[in-house]
């Protein structure tokens, strides 16, 4: 859901507010035409998270579904790409990779007011606290190993073999991402931030070589996967809005950034006794990923700076929507306040990677 942080208050559903309501008659017609085995009537609630793309739980007598739509109103170019989420999951599902089944994409805004798609609902566990306080050390290790292995398996898929060869340009991923988020940041800029300007200049001049190309998720972390109820196994990877073809190391380093983020009840692990908790160390996680993929992982300071810069660009878009009054989640205001800290942390890693003071 590109929520970046997903805490306990974000889990579950709420009644749909007036501004987020759907036309049930039109939606029922669409389900009847597109969803195999559908039987009405429909009732629905809205997930608390997902301020980037509003997300609904659709309940029917025979099955539950998830609907993801673009926000109503004017959008930034290339933002809220529900069509890309749909294409990624549709390509990956037949391979056995754990993603929900997709039922259909509606690109006609006349139906509900914005583009949307429908997928199956994964029945499992959503975990958001990186310390996994309800798990034993052995269970924590299994959960984290599953997280690493599933990402590695994603990166081993050959895009041309699964119908995703045209999902993006396979080369120059980081350059394209830096350009994209620099532009998006500028389009939603609300104040001048000198360190952000330095990152916009320095990052594209120092990009490490891209050795491999794969499908990259773009927002892969603990709270964007669903684990089975009775096994420490991932049954669904969610939120493919930022996915494309690109550099798997940039994608992997985004996951590894959690090891360097403070432990505050979200995904961060910094400051925890990982060995006592049973959570793999940075070295163990990297070794496991490299062993499974064969992809070399260089020092990650540059990639950490890049990923935090990208997050700052995403958060700035949320901040602009808060100011404009179009953000979908009540949590968005707190999220928008994180732009400056993200920029400062990105600059720290950039200096560690060689950016001059």
C-alpha positions in Angstrom: 0.0 0.0 0.0 3.1 2.2 -0.1 2.4 3.2 3.5 6.1 2.8 4.4 5.2 2.2 8.0 2.3 0.0 9.0 1.6 0.0 12.7 -1.1 -1.7 14.8 -3.5 1.2 14.3 -3.4 0.5 10.5 -4.6 -3.1 10.7 -8.2 -4.0 10.1 -11.1 -2.2 8.4 -13.4 0.8 9.2 -16.7 1.9 7.9 -16.3 3.8 4.6 -16.5 7.5 4.8 -18.7 9.5 2.5 -15.8 10.7 0.4 -14.5 7.1 -0.2 -17.9 5.4 -0.9 -18.3 3.3 -4.0 -21.3 2.9 -6.3 -22.5 -0.5 -5.3 -24.9 -1.0 -8.2 -22.1 -0.2 -10.7 -19.6 -2.4 -8.8 -22.0 -5.3 -8.7 -22.5 -5.1 -12.4 -18.7 -5.1 -12.9 -18.3 -8.1 -10.6 -21.0 -10.0 -12.4 -19.2 -9.4 -15.7 -15.6 -10.1 -14.5 -15.4 -12.2 -11.4 -15.8 -16.0 -12.0 -18.1 -17.5 -9.4 -19.3 -14.2 -8.0 -22.6 -14.2 -6.1 -24.0 -11.0 -4.5 -24.9 -9.1 -2.6 -21.8 -7.1 -1.8 -21.0 -5.4 1.5 -17.7 -3.6 2.0 -15.4 -1.8 4.4 -12.2 0.1 3.9 -8.8 -1.0 5.2 -7.3 1.5 7.6 -4.0 1.6 5.7 -3.5 2.4 2.0 -3.6 6.1 1.8 -1.7 5.9 -1.5 -4.3 3.7 -3.1 -7.5 3.3 -1.1 -8.1 -0.4 -0.5 -11.4 -2.1 0.4 -12.5 -5.4 1.7 -15.4 -6.7 -0.5 -17.5 -9.3 1.3 -20.0 -11.6 -0.5 -21.9 -14.7 0.7 -19.4 -17.1 -1.0 -16.0 -15.3 -0.9 -14.1 -12.2 0.2 -12.1 -10.0 -2.2 -9.8 -6.9 -2.1 -10.4 -3.9 -4.3 -7.6 -1.4 -4.9 -8.4 1.9 -6.6 -6.6 5.1 -7.5 -7.6 8.1 -5.4 -10.3 10.3 -6.7 -9.2 13.7 -8.1 -6.1 15.0 -9.9 -3.0 12.7 -9.7 0.7 13.2 -10.2 2.0 11.6 -13.5 2.8 7.8 -13.1 1.6 7.8 -9.4 -1.0 5.4 -8.0 -0.2 2.8 -10.6 -2.9 0.2 -9.8 -2.6 -1.1 -13.4 1.0 -1.9 -12.8 0.1 -3.8 -9.6 -2.4 -5.7 -11.5 0.0 -6.7 -14.3 2.8 -7.8 -11.9 0.5 -10.1 -9.9 -1.2 -11.4 -13.0 2.2 -12.4 -14.4 3.6 -13.9 -11.2 0.6 -15.9 -10.0 0.9 -18.7 -12.6 4.5 -19.3 -11.6 3.6 -20.3 -8.1 5.1 -17.1 -6.6 2.9 -16.1 -3.6 0.7 -13.3 -4.8 -3.1 -12.9 -4.8 -5.1 -14.1 -7.8 -6.3 -11.2 -9.9 -9.8 -11.1 -11.3 -9.9 -8.0 -13.4 -8.7 -4.4 -14.0 -11.2 -1.6 -14.7 -9.6 1.4 -16.5 -12.9 3.1 -17.1 -13.3 5.9 -14.4 -17.0 6.0 -15.2 -17.6 2.8 -13.2 -16.4 3.9 -9.8 -14.7 7.3 -10.4 -11.2 6.0 -10.8 -9.2 3.1 -12.1 -9.3 -0.1 -9.9 -8.7 -3.8 -9.8 -10.0 -6.7 -7.8 -7.9 -9.6 -6.3 -8.4 -12.5 -4.0 -8.1 -11.9 -0.2 -5.2 -13.7 1.4 -6.3 -15.3 4.7 -3.3 -15.2 7.0 -1.2 -13.2 9.4 -0.2 -9.6 8.9 2.9 -8.8 11.0 4.2 -5.2 11.4 6.6 -5.2 14.4 10.0 -6.3 13.2 10.9 -7.7 16.7 8.0 -10.2 16.3 7.2 -10.1 20.0 4.7 -12.9 19.9 7.2 -15.4 18.3 9.9 -17.6 19.7 13.5 -17.2 18.5 13.2 -20.3 16.2 9.9 -18.9 14.7 11.5 -15.4 14.2 14.4 -17.0 12.3 12.0 -19.0 10.1 9.8 -15.9 9.4 12.9 -13.7 8.4 14.3 -16.5 6.3 11.0 -16.8 4.5 11.1 -13.0 3.9 14.6 -13.2 2.4 14.0 -16.4 0.4 10.7 -15.1 -1.1 12.5 -11.9 -2.2 15.3 -14.0 -3.7 12.8 -16.1 -5.6 11.1 -13.0 -7.0 14.5 -11.8 -8.3 15.2 -15.2 -9.9 12.1 -15.1 -12.1 13.0 -14.3 -15.7 10.7 -11.5 -16.9 10.5 -12.7 -20.5 9.4 -16.1 -19.4 6.4 -14.9 -17.3 5.0 -12.3 -19.6 6.7 -9.3 -18.0 9.4 -8.6 -20.5 7.8 -5.3 -21.3 7.2 -4.4 -17.7 9.9 -1.8 -17.7 13.4 -1.1 -19.0 15.8 -3.7 -17.7 18.8 -1.4 -17.4 19.7 1.9 -15.7 17.1 1.2 -12.9 18.5 3.5 -10.3 19.1 6.3 -12.7 15.5 6.1 -13.8 14.2 5.9 -10.3 16.3 8.9 -9.2 15.0 10.9 -12.1 11.4 9.9 -11.4 11.4 10.7 -7.7 13.3 13.9 -8.3 10.6 15.0 -10.6 7.8 13.8 -8.3 9.4 15.6 -5.4 9.6 18.8 -7.3 6.0 18.5 -8.4 4.9 18.2 -4.8 7.5 20.3 -3.1 6.2 22.4 -0.2 9.5 23.9 1.2 13.1 24.2 0.2 15.4 21.5 1.6 19.1 22.0 0.8 20.1 18.4 1.6 17.4 17.0 -0.7 18.8 19.3 -3.5 22.3 17.9 -2.8 21.0 14.3 -3.0 19.2 15.1 -6.3 22.6 16.3 -7.7 24.9 13.7 -6.2 23.0 10.4 -6.5 22.8 10.2 -10.3 26.5 10.9 -10.6 27.5 8.0 -8.3 25.3 5.1 -9.3 26.9 1.6 -8.8 26.9 -0.7 -11.9 23.8 -2.8 -12.3 24.9 -6.4 -12.8 21.5 -8.1 -13.0 17.9 -7.3 -14.1 14.7 -8.8 -12.6 11.2 -7.9 -11.5 11.7 -5.7 -8.5 9.0 -5.0 -5.9 10.0 -1.6 -4.8 8.4 -1.7 -1.3 9.2 -5.2 0.0 9.1 -5.4 3.8 7.5 -7.3 6.6 4.1 -5.6 6.6 3.7 -6.0 2.9 3.5 -9.8 3.1 0.9 -12.2 4.5 2.1 -15.3 6.4 0.1 -18.5 6.7 -1.8 -18.9 9.9 -0.2 -22.2 10.9 3.2 -22.0 9.1 6.1 -19.5 9.0 5.6 -19.3 5.2 4.6 -16.4 3.0 1.3 -16.9 1.2 1.0 -13.4 -0.4 3.2 -10.5 -1.3 1.2 -7.3 -1.5 1.5 -3.7 -2.8 3.1 -3.9 -6.2 2.5 -0.3 -7.0 6.3 0.5 -7.3 7.3 -2.6 -9.0 9.1 -2.7 -12.4 12.1 -4.3 -14.0 15.3 -3.2 -12.5 18.3 -3.8 -10.1 17.6 -6.6 -7.6 20.3 -5.2 -5.3 18.5 -1.9 -5.0 15.4 -3.9 -4.1 17.2 -6.1 -1.6 18.9 -3.2 0.1 15.5 -1.6 0.7 14.6 -4.7 2.8 18.0 -4.6 4.5 17.5 -0.9 5.5 15.2 -2.2 8.3 18.3 -3.5 10.1 19.5 0.1 10.3 16.3 1.7 11.2 15.4 2.2 15.0 13.3 -0.4 16.6 10.1 1.5 17.4 7.4 -1.1 17.1 7.5 -1.0 13.3 9.8 -2.8 11.0 13.1 -1.3 12.3 15.6 -3.6 14.1 18.4 -1.2 15.1 19.2 -1.5 18.8 17.7 -5.0 19.3 19.7 -8.1 20.4 19.2 -9.9 17.2 21.1 -13.0 18.3 19.0 -13.5 21.4 15.8 -12.9 19.4 16.8 -15.4 16.7 16.7 -12.7 13.9 19.4 -13.1 11.3 22.2 -10.5 11.4 22.9 -8.3 8.4 25.7 -10.6 7.4 23.5 -13.7 7.7 20.7 -12.1 5.7 23.1 -11.0 2.9 24.8 -14.4 2.9 21.4 -16.2 2.6 20.3 -13.9 -0.3 23.6 -14.3 -2.1 23.5 -18.1 -1.7 20.0 -18.3 -3.1 20.5 -15.9 -6.0 24.2 -15.9 -6.8 23.9 -12.1 -7.1 26.8 -10.1 -5.5 25.8 -7.6 -2.8 28.3 -4.7 -2.5 28.5 -2.3 0.5 25.1 -0.8 0.8 25.6 2.8 2.0 24.9 4.2 -1.4 21.8 2.0 -1.8 20.5 3.0 1.6 20.9 6.7 0.7 19.1 6.1 -2.6 16.2 4.2 -0.9 15.7 6.8 1.8 15.8 9.6 -0.9 13.1 7.6 -2.8 11.0 7.3 0.4 11.3 11.0 1.0 10.0 11.6 -2.5 7.0 9.3 -1.8 6.4 11.0 1.6 6.5 14.4 0.0 3.7 13.3 -2.3 1.7 12.3 0.7 2.5 15.6 2.4 1.2 17.5 -0.6 -2.0 15.5 -0.6 -2.4 16.2 3.2 -2.1 19.9 2.5 -4.4 19.7 -0.5 -6.9 17.6 1.5 -6.9 14.6 -0.7 -4.9 12.1 1.4 -7.0 9.0 2.0 -5.7 7.8 5.4 -6.0 9.5 8.8 -2.5 8.3 9.4 -1.2 10.4 6.4 -0.5 13.5 8.5 1.9 11.7 10.7 3.5 10.1 7.7 4.0 13.5 6.0 6.0 14.8 9.0 8.7 12.3 8.2 10.0 13.9 5.0 12.7 16.0 6.7 14.0 13.1 8.9 14.2 10.8 5.9 16.2 13.4 3.9 18.6 13.8 6.9 19.1 10.1 7.2 19.6 9.7 3.5 22.3 12.4 3.6 24.0 10.5 6.4 24.3 7.4 4.3 25.3 9.4 1.3 28.2 11.0 3.2 29.2 7.5 4.4 29.2 6.5 0.7 31.4 9.5 -0.3 29.2 12.5 -0.7 31.2 15.6 0.3 30.0 17.6 3.3 
